[in-house]
Amino acid sequence: MKKLIIFDCDGTLVDSEIIASRVFTSVWRSMGLDMTEDYFLCNFVGAGNDTEIVKSTLAKLPPNTMEIADKKFDEELATNLKPVKGMTELLVGLDHELCVASNSSLEYVKRALATTGLSHFFGEKVYSARDLNKPKPAPDLFLHAANELGFTPQQCLVIEDSVSGVQAAKNAHMKVIGFLGGLHCNQVVTDKLLEARADHYCRNTGDLQSFLCGGSSNFLTSSLQGHCY
């Protein structure tokens, strides 16, 4: 029986977080808010628009700041966005149901997948927390995706690169792998994700592929103790 593998998008499927950290901090600094890229990565990865840190940060900036930043971000994505290294090859080899569940908007996620050539792996099985008004770490998005595709939480495995994503999976009573293969995963980001206590950790797509395609068709029912990191 096939299982459902739920992928986050930013920083898991596509290397967008490293671009976001560079673009947003640059624009924000030009508007008078001094922030390092490392601080952005450690605090904004996986954060929804309704989180306190996002709201408090935007409150310090001029009203048109995000319009300017989003435009610059879109320009950078159009030319520089790539899949996480090895992700295309990993997806080709998976023989389970796949979907994407992200805090980002549905329009953005579909565009990111199209830009990186990953759309055909997921089709219309792409879900946004913004459509539910319940971003991660709330479990609603993952539960919604599972329900839409006819799976129970026990039949799902979530791949996440953020603390909020790991927490959302655990809140949904789903197994979760903390994925450390994005370019944004510096040591501080890695340490923070390790503290979230995912069921398993993989440091790159090679580790993830070995885990998912290592001949174990019942990886969801086997113990997920330990990690590849």
Secondary structure, 3 states (H helix, E strand, C coil): CCCEEEECCECCCECCHHHHHHHHHHHHHHCCCCCCHHHHHHHHCCCCCCCHHHHHHHCCCCCCHHHHHHHHHHHHHHHHCCECCCHHHHHHCCCCEEEEEECCCHHHHHHHHHHCCCHHHHCCCEEEHHHCCCCCCCCHHHHHHHHHHCCCHHHEEEEECCHHHHHHHHHCCCEEEEECCCCCCCHHHHHHHHHCCCCEEECCHHHHHHHHCCCCCCCCCCCCCCCCC
